[in-house]
Each structure stands twice: as C-alpha cells, then as structure tokens.
C-alpha cells in the first residue's frame, strides 16, 4: 500500500506543479508528525472516557471506508446477477461485519452538535447542506466504531497500547487538519479560525463525526465548512469503470491551465452538480475571454486608435453632462457599477461563490464594450484637437476599467492574465 500511495501522491504533486497550484503543506497520513498527532488525539479521547472497547455489528463499505445503518443500504445485483447489498449514497457494495473494535461515544454529542449548528447559521455553507446535516441529526447517532482489527486492516496507525487494532481511517485522516496547524503544541494560533473546503460526498464525516471528535478533545469545531458539489460527465458521476473520467493534465494542455481554471470557477456552482464537456469549455472561453474581454483589450491597444501604445490622459471637462461634455448618462452609470465592483466581488469570493464574482466582472466588461461601441472612437479625427482629447479620454476610461477588472486584485484568484504573469494560487 505504501508504494501505491506514494505513486498516487507524486501524481498529485506533478499535477499541482503543472497547473500552477501552490500550497503551504502537502501532507500524507504516513508522515511521522501526523502519526504522532493521531496518537496524541486518540489518547486524549481515551483518557476522557470517550473511547471504549465494544462490538460493532452492521454494514460496512470497504470502498467508502464507511459504516452504514440499515436505512443507508439497498438490495441490488452484481455483474453476475448475484444478490448483494449496496450503499444508497455511493452505490458501492457493502458487507455485514461483526468485530470487536474500539467505539467512540458519538451518541453523547447529539445535543452539542445541534447547538453548534443552530447557533452558527453559517457554520456549513451553502445552506442546503446545513439543512442536510440538521436532518441527519433528527435521529440519534449511534456510537461510532473507530478502529478495525489489525488482521482486517494492516495499513494504518496502530491503536496506542493495542497493536491488534488499527485506528479507523477517517479518524486518522481528519486529524490531518490539526497536524498541519501544529497539533498538539502549536495549533492554538490557527485553530480558532480554521475553515474547511470539502466535497459533498464527505459531508457527514466533516459535519458530524469530526466536530464530535473535536468537542470530545476539548477543541472548537471548524469556524466554517464550505461544501461543493461534483462535476459529472454526461450527467453521470465520473468513474473509471464507466470510462468518463476527465484528465485534468490533458485538458489543461488543450485549453491552457488558466483557461481550464476559468471554466471550472465560472461554471462550478456549489449547490448542485455541474456537467463537463469540451464543447462547453471552448464556447465559454471564446465568448467571455477571447471575444468579450479580448475584444475590449484589442480595441484599446489597436495601433489605429492608440498608435503611441500608451495610457492616454483623461479630460474631465469632456466627461460630463454639460454643454462642452460628450459623455452620456449611461457612461456615468457604468462607472458607478465599476466603482462598486470590488466590494461585490469580495463578498462573492468570501462566500466561495466564484462563479457569481466572475459573472459580476463579466457584466462590467460587457458594459465597457458597450461604452466603446456607443462612442465609436474609430470614427474620431485624430487631427482635430477636440476629437483627439475625447479619443484619449475614451481609451483612458476603457483601460482604467480593464485595470480594475484584472490588475487591481479583483479577479486574481481566477484571472488568466494574472496566472500567466507568474503568480500562483491555491
């Protein structure tokens, strides 16, 4: 297992490097520092009487590494027509298991979990996922098996003091968050402001099990858990067996890393699954980047309009409604929208609605294109002093709008002109 996981880990590292994705820490559960953190965390829970030796009997999915209640499984047929049980959520096969394991007193944290969610309306976002967790908590949560017999699971961290048992993979993996924060000695600086970004398929582990573990260890739950949905292909979940897995390296080479990043952020909606196909990517990039944004930039830098290739001066006398002014009321309305854009974009980014931020930026780009089209600077006479000053003013306004959209920090998390300039983002 170690060599297999090392190979997978290296593939992810190469992918991140190729796609200009940086990170402060790339952690593996086989790291010695992480093993020490897990052992300490386990010991704290054990010393508090929250872990006890018991017998677990029920359904277990090996592929999902998840225990399931009878309501979470259904009858199905395998490829040979044999009757099997599967997980309703993942569709993976489950088996009945009876083992003597260590159990965590999850049932003791039911009311605390409800208080945490009800007292922190933004603890889990989007709201539909918080409602899912509240719905799960309408039922009492049984105690959770947090170990497997070593004979069944040799790959993992042994239970401290009991080498015949292996710590449950999700308890082990979730402590990753503490490990990178410096647990058990240096995490206090960071832990009160921790935010998690997760996929919807691991919501229960992060929104029920993990907060209960933390509360049991005397630590606060995450300040916020931001949940995203999945990318599908042809309306189906990506699967190697189906053959519809999208290779990010191949697609980033075809559409450029920045083009693919823009598409994913522009089309990805946290609340619901989104469908991927190459045609969508090409259509979006051509429409919004090449045509709308690229067209605006090309107009402002065309040698026919801007032969000196400079940032021309602005003439305030011409840009007003008075007798000498040439600006129209809609020009001033456009500038008001652009002035308010930074706060709008910041709000959307903070709520992890990148698609809304890019939508707002795109709307302003279209307004600016309309501004240029409305005044048709290519019809102005460069040899006429008034026309020349007005042409410079039009170009100045358009270029200033472009600077706002890309260079002042509004669109940095996704803007391809920022990424290609050598900056990196996570």
N, C-alpha and C positions, 0 to 999 in steps of 0.2 A: 504493500500500500504506500510506503514512503516514497519509493521511486516513481510510482504512478502520480502521486500528488505533487511531487517535485516537478514532473514534466508539465502537469496542468498549470502549476504556479508560474513556471517560466513562460508558458504561452501567454498568460495574462500580462506578465511583465513586458513581454515583447509587444503585445497589443497596445498597452498603455504608452509605451515609448513611440510606437508608430503613429499613434493618434494624439500625440502631444498632451497626454493626461498626466499630471503630476500628483504626488501625494506626499504627506508628511511621514507616513508609516505604512509599510506593506507587511502585514502580519500573517503568520501561519500558526496554526494551533500546535505545531510541533516545536515551536520556538521555546527554548528553556525558560525565558522570562514569563511566557504565557503559562507554562506548566506550573511554575511557582505561584502565579496569581490564582490559578484554578484551585490548587491545593489549599491555599490560604482561604479562599472564598468558601470552599467546601467545609473546611474546619470551623469557620465562623458559624455557618448554618448548623453544623453538627453540635457544636458547643452550646448553641441556643435551644437545642432540643427540637429543631425543625426538620431534621432528617432522622429517620428510624428504619430499622430492618423490618421488612414485611414481604408479603407475597403479592405479586402483580399477576392478575389473570385477565386477559382481554385481547382485543385485536391490535395488531402491530403491523405497520408498513415498513419494510426494510428500506425500500427506495426513498420514502419520505422521511425515514427515521422518526416516525411519529406514532404515538399511541392514540387509538381511536375508540370512541364509545359505540355501542350498537347502533345508535341513530346516525352515525357517520359512515356506515358501510352499507353495501347493497349487493344483491346477487348478480352474477354475470357469468359469461362463458369465456374460457380462454381460447387460444387459436386452434386447439384440438377439439373444442366442443365440450370440454370438461367444466363442471360447475365450480365456480370459485367465488370468493368474496373480494370486493374492491372498495377502495376509498371513494366516497361520493365526490370529494373535492378534487383529487388528483387523477382518479381512475386507475391507480396502481393496485396491484394485488396485495391483500392483507392476509395474515395468518393468525390463528389463535395461539396465544402464548401464555404459559404459566411458569413463572420463575420467582425465585426468592431474590429480591432486589432491595435496594435502599429506596425509601419513599420520602418525598418532600410534602410537608403539611400544607398543600395548596388550599385546602378547604378552610384553613384558618384565616385566609387573607381575602375572603369574598367581600366583606363589608368595606375593607380598606381600599380595595380596587375600585369598588363602586364610588366611594367618597372621592378618590383621586380623579376619576373621570368626570363625575358630576361637578366637582369643584374647579375643574380646569377644562372649560369648553373647547379650548384649542390644543389640548394635550395630544389628540390624534386628528390629523387632517389628511384629506378632505373629510367633511362631516359625515358622509355616508359610511366611512369606515369606523368612525367613533360609534355610530349607531349599531354597526355590526357587533362591535365588542360589547356594548351595553346589552344587546340581545343575547349574546352568549352568556353573559353574567346574570341573566334572568334565572338561569338554572344553577344550582350549587355545583361547584367544581370539585371533583373527587381529588384525593391526594395523587400526586404525580410520581411515577417511577423515575428515578434519576440515576439509575445505574443498570448495567447489564452484566450477566455472568461473563467472566473472562473467557470462558470456553466458547461463548457465542460471539464475543466482540473483543478481539485481541488488539485491534487498532484503536488506541485512545489512551487517556491518562488513567492509571490505576487509582482506585479509591484509597486515600490515605489510611494506612493501617489495615487494609483488607485487599491484598493483591489478587484475590479471586474475583474481584468485581472491577468493572470499568465504568468510569463516570459517563453518564448519558451525554451524547454528542451535543445536544442543544444547550445543556448547562455549560459544557466546556466551551462551545463556540460563542455563546452570548457574553461570556466573561472577557472576550476579545476587547470589548468596548472599555472595560476597566483597565485591561493590560496596557493599552496604548495611552491611557490617561495617567499611568504611573502607579496603579494599584500594586501593592497595598499601602505604600508610603507616600506617594506624591500625587495622588489623584484628586485631593481636595481642591486644588487650584482650578480644576477644569470641570469637575463632575456636576456642579450645580447649574451649568449652562449647556449641558450636553443635548444634542439633537440627533435623532436617527432618521435616515432616509432608507426605506425598505420597500420591497415588492409586496403586493397584496397577499401572495401565497404564504408568507411567513408572518402574517399579522398576529395570529394567536400566540405564537412564541414570543413576540416582542411586546404585545399589549396585555397579556395575561401572565404568562409564566415569568418573563423577565422582570416586570415590575414587582411581582410577588417575591422573587428571589432577592431583589434589591431591598425591598422593605424588610424582609427577614434578616438581611445582613446589616440593617441599620442605615441604609443609603436611600436617598430620594430616587423616585422613578425618573426617567428622562423628562426633560422640560417639554420636549415635543417629539412626536413621531410622525414624520411625513410619509405618506403611503402613495406609491404609484401603481398603476395598472400595468398590463402586459402588452407587448407587441405581438400581434398574430400575423399569419400569412394565409391568405385565402379564407379568413375567418376562423382558422384553426390554430391552436397553440403550437408553437414550434416544437418539433420532435424529430430526432434522428431517424426513428423508425418510419415516420411519415415522409421524411426527406424534404422538409420545408424549412430547414434551418438557414438563416441568413448569416453569411460570413462577414463580420464587420471589417476585416482586413481587405477582403476583395472589394467590398462596396466603397470603402474609404479610398481605395486606389482608383476606382471608377469615377466617383463623384467628388473626389478630394475629401480629406479629413474634415475640413471646415464646412464643405457642402453637406456632408452626411450629418455632422453635428447640428447644423442649422435646421435641417429637415426634422431630425428627431425632436429637437426642442420646440420647433414651430408646430409640429403636428401632434406631439405627445400630450395627451390630456390625462391628468392624474386620476380622474374619477372613473374612467372607462377604458376598456381595451381599444387599441388603435391597430389598424391593419396596414401592413407594409407591402408595397410593391415598387419595383424600379420605375415604372411609369409615373407614379405619384412624385417620386423624388425629382425626376427630370422636369416634370411640369412645374413643380413649386420653385425649383432653383432658377429655371428660365424665367418664370413670371416675376418672382419677387426680387431676385438678386441680379440676374443678367439684364432683364428688361426694365423693371421699375427703378431699382437702386442704381444699377449700372448705367441706365439711360440718363438719369439725372446727373450723375458724375461726368459722363461723357459730354453732356451739353455744356456743363460749367467749365470744362477743360478743353473743349474743341478749339483748335487754333483760329478758326474763323471768328469765334466770339471772344476768345481770350488769347490773343497772339503772344502776349508777354508771358503767359503761363504763370500768372501771379494771383495774389489775393487782393482784388481791387478795392479801392476805398468806397466808403458809404457816404451818401449825400442825404442828410436828414431833411433838408429843405424839400427835396423831391419826393420823399417818402412820407407824405401826409395828405390830408384831405383838402387842403387849402387850394387857392387859385393856381398857385405855382406847383402844387403837388401832382404827382402822377399815380400815386398808389390808390387802390380801390379799397372799399370797406372789407372785402373778403381777404385782402392781404393782411390787414391788421388782425383779423380773426384767426388767420393761420398762425401768425406769430404768437398769439395768446395760447393757442393749443401747444405750440412747440415749447413755449416757456414752462408750461405745466407738465410737460412730458417726463422730466426726470423724477418727479415725485410719484407720478403714475407708475412708471417702470419700476421704481424702487419698491413700491407696495406690492406689485405683482411678483417680483423676484423674492421678496421676503416670505410670501405665501407659497413659493415654489410653483407659481403659475407662469412658467417661462413663456408658454405659448401666448398668453394674454399680453405680456410685455412686448413680445415681438410683433404681435398684432397691432398694438398701440404705435410702435415705431413705424411699422409698415403704413399705417394710416397717415402718419405725418409725412412720410416720403411721398405718398400719393398727393397729399395737399401741396407739397412743394413742387411736384411735377406740374400740377395744375396751375400753380403760380407762374412758373416759367412759360407754360403753354399760353396762358392768358395774356402775357405781355409780349410774347414773341420777340425776344431780343435779337433774333437773326434778321428782323426787318428794320432794325435801327441803323442810322447812318453814323459810322464812327467819326466821320469828318465834321459832323455837327456837334458843337460843344455841349448843348443840352442833351442830345441823344447819347453822346459818349458818357456823360456823367450818369445818366439814367441806366445805361447798359452796365456800367461798373457797379451801380447800386443793386441792380437785379442779380448780378453774379455774386456780389458780396452777400446778399441775403440768402441766396441758394446755397452758397458754400458754407455760410455760417450754420445753416440748418443741417447740412451734411456733417459738419464738425460735431454738432450736438448729437446727431444720431450715432456716430461711430467713435469719435475720438475723445469725448469728454468723460467716458466711463459709463454711459447709459447702457450700452449694449455689449459691454465687454464679455460677459460670460458666454456669449454665443457668436458674436460678430466675426465673420470670417476674415475681415480686413484686420482685426485685432490679432486673431490666432496666427495668421500668416506673417505677422510682423515679428514673430519670435517669442511672444508671450505664451505662457502655459496656464492651463486651468484644470481644476479637478472636476 
